[in-house]
Amino acid sequence: MARGTVNRLGELERAVMEVLWEREGPATARDVGRALVDRDLAYTTVMTVLDRLTRKGFVDRERAGRAWSYTPAASREAYITGLMLDALDDTGDRDAALVRFARSVSSPEAEVLRGALAEADDRRKDADGDPGRG
């Protein structure tokens, strides 16, 4: 999913994406409809939502016999990351928002963030050819 404004998903689109994100592999519209047992959706409604998600770039599709097979174009985590980055862009003060966020996380979450930041720093140093590394 490209950086920039991330399209937000509607309620039904989100439900369909959750089905696709949970699956191990591709799914047909019939598979998705069966997974949404708590909703009384017509097959054509599921097809319409999947077509819309394809046009928006959320899912990829390919022919599987007479049907289309759908897979997420990006992971749930990538989608949420895009939303978070867009929210930061919308704050007007990214630093203040980041500081407030950092103060709101639990100790275990802070450790995850520290590890991720250290890993990102290491990758940047490796990419920059830092002679002090390796």
SERO-4910 file (N, C-alpha, C, O; in steps of 0.05 Angstrom, whole numbers):
BEGIN
 pado doro    nc1    nc2    nc3   cac1   cac2   cac3    cc1    cc2    cc3    oc1    oc2    oc3
  Met    A     17    -24      0      0      0      0     18     25      0     35     28     17
  Ala    A     14     42    -19     31     65    -22     27     85      1      6     87     12
  Arg    A     49     99      7     48    120     27     32    143     16     33    148     -8
  Gly    A     18    157     33      1    179     25    -25    175     39    -26    161     59
  Thr    A    -45    187     29    -71    185     43    -81    156     39    -85    147     17
  Val    A    -86    143     62    -97    116     62   -127    118     62   -139    131     78
  Asn    A   -139    103     43   -168    102     43   -177     88     68   -167     67     76
  Arg    A   -197     99     80   -209     86    103   -230     66     93   -243     70     72
  Leu    A   -232     44    107   -251     24    100   -278     29    113   -279     37    136
  Gly    A   -299     24     98   -326     25    110   -330      0    126   -313    -18    126
  Glu    A   -352     -2    141   -357    -24    159   -357    -51    144   -345    -70    153
  Leu    A   -372    -53    122   -373    -78    107   -347    -84     94   -339   -107     92
  Glu    A   -333    -63     83   -307    -68     71   -288    -79     92   -272    -97     86
  Arg    A   -289    -68    116   -271    -77    137   -277   -106    144   -258   -122    148
  Ala    A   -303   -113    146   -310   -141    152   -299   -160    130   -289   -182    137
  Val    A   -301   -152    105   -291   -169     83   -261   -171     85   -249   -192     82
  Met    A   -247   -148     90   -218   -149     93   -209   -166    116   -189   -180    115
  Glu    A   -224   -166    138   -217   -183    161   -218   -212    153   -201   -228    162
  Val    A   -238   -220    137   -239   -247    128   -215   -254    111   -202   -275    115
  Leu    A   -207   -236     93   -184   -241     75   -158   -241     91   -141   -258     86
  Trp    A   -155   -223    111   -131   -222    127   -128   -248    144   -106   -256    149
  Glu    A   -150   -259    153   -149   -283    170   -143   -308    154   -133   -328    166
  Arg    A   -149   -309    129   -145   -333    113   -115   -337    106    -99   -319    105
  Glu    A   -108   -363    103    -81   -370     95    -75   -365     66    -52   -361     58
  Gly    A    -96   -366     49    -92   -362     21   -115   -347      8   -130   -334     22
  Pro    A   -117   -348    -18   -137   -333    -33   -166   -343    -25   -169   -365    -15
  Ala    A   -185   -326    -30   -213   -332    -25   -230   -323    -48   -225   -302    -60
  Thr    A   -251   -338    -54   -271   -330    -73   -292   -313    -59   -293   -312    -34
  Ala    A   -309   -301    -74   -331   -286    -62   -349   -304    -46   -359   -297    -25
  Arg    A   -353   -329    -55   -369   -348    -41   -356   -355    -14   -370   -357      7
  Asp    A   -329   -358    -14   -315   -363     11   -319   -340     31   -324   -344     55
  Val    A   -316   -316     21   -319   -292     38   -348   -291     49   -352   -286     73
  Gly    A   -368   -295     32   -396   -294     40   -401   -315     62   -415   -310     81
  Arg    A   -390   -339     59   -394   -360     79   -381   -353    105   -392   -360    127
  Ala    A   -359   -339    104   -345   -331    129   -359   -309    144   -356   -306    168
  Leu    A   -376   -294    130   -391   -272    142   -419   -283    151   -439   -271    143
  Val    A   -419   -304    166   -444   -317    173   -462   -300    191   -487   -304    191
  Asp    A   -451   -281    205   -467   -264    222   -482   -242    207   -498   -228    218
  Arg    A   -476   -241    181   -490   -221    164   -506   -236    143   -498   -257    133
  Asp    A   -528   -225    135   -545   -238    115   -540   -223     89   -555   -206     81
  Leu    A   -517   -230     75   -509   -216     51   -514   -232     26   -510   -257     26
  Ala    A   -524   -219      6   -527   -232    -20   -500   -236    -32   -482   -220    -27
  Tyr    A   -497   -256    -48   -472   -262    -63   -464   -237    -79   -440   -230    -80
  Thr    A   -483   -224    -91   -477   -201   -108   -466   -178    -91   -450   -162   -101
  Thr    A   -475   -175    -67   -465   -155    -49   -436   -159    -42   -420   -141    -43
  Val    A   -429   -184    -36   -401   -191    -31   -384   -186    -55   -362   -175    -53
  Met    A   -394   -193    -79   -379   -188   -104   -375   -158   -108   -353   -150   -115
  Thr    A   -395   -142   -103   -393   -113   -106   -372   -102    -87   -356    -85    -95
  Val    A   -372   -111    -62   -352   -101    -43   -324   -110    -51   -306    -93    -50
  Leu    A   -321   -134    -60   -295   -144    -69   -285   -128    -93   -262   -122    -96
  Asp    A   -303   -122   -111   -296   -107   -135   -287    -79   -127   -267    -68   -137
  Arg    A   -302    -67   -109   -295    -40    -99   -267    -40    -85   -251    -22    -89
  Leu    A   -262    -61    -69   -237    -63    -55   -214    -67    -75   -191    -58    -70
  Thr    A   -220    -81    -97   -200    -85   -118   -193    -58   -131   -170    -51   -134
  Arg    A   -213    -43   -137   -209    -17   -150   -194      2   -132   -179     19   -141
  Lys    A   -199      0   -105   -185     18    -86   -157      8    -80   -142     23    -67
  Gly    A   -150    -15    -90   -123    -25    -85   -119    -41    -60    -96    -47    -52
  Phe    A   -140    -48    -46   -138    -64    -21   -135    -94    -26   -123   -108    -10
  Val    A   -145   -103    -49   -143   -132    -55   -133   -135    -84   -138   -119   -101
  Asp    A   -120   -158    -87   -112   -166   -114   -130   -190   -122   -139   -204   -104
  Arg    A   -135   -193   -147   -152   -215   -156   -140   -228   -181   -127   -216   -197
  Glu    A   -146   -254   -183   -139   -269   -207   -160   -290   -212   -174   -298   -194
  Arg    A   -162   -298   -237   -181   -318   -245   -174   -345   -232   -151   -353   -232
  Ala    A   -195   -358   -221   -193   -385   -210   -216   -400   -223   -237   -404   -211
  Gly    A   -212   -410   -247   -233   -423   -262   -253   -402   -271   -245   -383   -285
  Arg    A   -278   -405   -264   -299   -386   -272   -302   -363   -252   -315   -343   -257
  Ala    A   -289   -366   -229   -292   -346   -207   -266   -329   -205   -246   -336   -217
  Trp    A   -268   -308   -190   -244   -292   -183   -235   -302   -155   -250   -310   -138
  Ser    A   -209   -301   -152   -196   -308   -126   -183   -282   -115   -169   -268   -130
  Tyr    A   -188   -276    -90   -180   -251    -78   -159   -255    -56   -162   -273    -40
  Thr    A   -139   -238    -55   -120   -237    -33   -115   -208    -25   -117   -190    -42
  Pro    A   -109   -203      0   -103   -176      8    -78   -166     -6    -59   -180    -10
  Ala    A    -79   -140    -14    -55   -128    -27    -34   -122     -7    -10   -120    -14
  Ala    A    -42   -119     18    -23   -113     40    -34   -125     65    -57   -131     67
  Ser    A    -17   -128     85    -25   -140    110    -42   -120    127    -43    -96    121
  Arg    A    -55   -131    146    -71   -114    165    -52    -94    178    -60    -71    182
  Glu    A    -28   -103    185     -9    -85    199     -1    -62    181      2    -40    190
  Ala    A      3    -68    155     10    -46    136    -12    -26    134     -8     -2    132
  Tyr    A    -37    -36    133    -60    -18    131    -62      0    156    -65     24    154
  Ile    A    -59    -12    179    -61      3    205    -38     23    206    -42     46    215
  Thr    A    -14     15    197      9     33    197      3     58    180      9     80    187
  Gly    A     -9     53    157    -16     75    139    -36     94    153    -33    119    150
  Leu    A    -56     83    166    -75    100    181    -61    116    203    -67    140    206
  Met    A    -43    103    217    -28    117    238    -11    140    227    -10    162    238
  Leu    A      3    134    205     20    155    193      3    178    183     11    201    185
  Asp    A    -20    172    171    -38    193    161    -48    210    185    -50    234    184
  Ala    A    -54    196    207    -64    211    231    -42    229    241    -47    252    249
  Leu    A    -17    220    241      6    237    249      8    261    231     13    283    241
  Asp    A      5    257    205      7    279    186    -15    300    191    -12    323    187
  Asp    A    -39    290    200    -61    307    205    -60    323    231    -76    342    235
  Thr    A    -41    317    249    -40    330    275    -30    358    273    -38    375    289
  Gly    A    -13    364    254     -1    391    253     24    393    270     40    411    266
  Asp    A     27    374    289     51    373    306     58    344    312     50    333    332
  Arg    A     72    332    293     79    304    295     94    298    320     89    278    333
  Asp    A    113    315    327    129    310    351    112    308    376    115    290    392
  Ala    A     94    327    379     76    327    403     59    302    403     55    290    424
  Ala    A     49    294    380     32    270    379     49    245    385     39    227    400
  Leu    A     73    244    375     90    221    381     97    219    410     97    198    422
  Val    A    103    242    423    110    243    451     86    233    467     88    217    486
  Arg    A     62    243    461     38    235    476     33    205    472     26    191    491
  Phe    A     37    195    448     33    167    443     53    151    459     45    131    472
  Ala    A     78    159    459     99    144    473     93    143    503     98    123    516
  Arg    A     82    164    514     75    165    542     51    147    549     46    141    572
  Ser    A     35    140    529     11    125    533     15     94    532     -3     79    539
  Val    A     38     85    522     42     57    518     51     43    544     62     56    562
  Ser    A     45     18    546     53      2    569     82     -4    568     95      0    547
  Ser    A     93    -14    590    122    -21    590    129    -42    569    149    -39    555
  Pro    A    113    -64    566    119    -83    545    118    -71    517    134    -77    500
  Glu    A     99    -53    513     96    -40    487    120    -22    482    131    -20    460
  Ala    A    129     -8    503    153      9    501    177     -7    493    194      2    477
  Glu    A    180    -31    504    203    -49    497    202    -56    468    222    -57    454
  Val    A    178    -62    458    175    -69    430    183    -45    413    198    -48    393
  Leu    A    175    -21    420    182      3    405    213      7    406    225     14    386
  Arg    A    225      4    430    254      8    432    268    -12    413    287     -4    400
  Gly    A    260    -37    413    272    -57    396    269    -49    366    288    -52    351
  Ala    A    245    -41    359    240    -34    331    257     -9    323    268     -8    301
  Leu    A    259     10    341    275     34    335    305     27    333    319     38    315
  Ala    A    315     10    350    343      1    349    348    -14    322    369    -10    310
  Glu    A    330    -31    315    332    -46    290    332    -27    266    348    -30    247
  Ala    A    315     -7    266    313     12    245    339     28    243    349     34    221
  Asp    A    350     36    266    376     51    267    398     33    255    414     43    239
  Asp    A    399      8    262    419    -10    251    417    -12    221    437    -12    207
  Arg    A    392    -15    211    388    -17    182    397      9    168    410      7    146
  Arg    A    391     32    180    399     57    168    430     59    167    441     68    147
  Lys    A    443     51    189    472     52    190    484     34    169    504     41    156
  Asp    A    473     10    166    482     -9    146    479      2    118    496     -1    101
  Ala    A    456     14    113    450     25     87    468     49     80    475     53     57
  Asp    A    475     64    101    493     87     97    522     79     95    539     96     90
  Gly    A    528     53     98    555     44     97    572     53    120    596     58    116
  Asp    A    561     55    143    575     63    167    599     45    172    596     21    176
  Pro    A    624     56    171    648     39    173    651     27    201    666      9    204
  Gly    A    637     38    220    639     28    248    623      3    252    623     -9    274
  Arg    A    608     -6    232    591    -29    234    603    -53    220    618    -50    200
  Gly    A    597    -77    231    603   -102    218    631   -109    216    637   -130    205
***
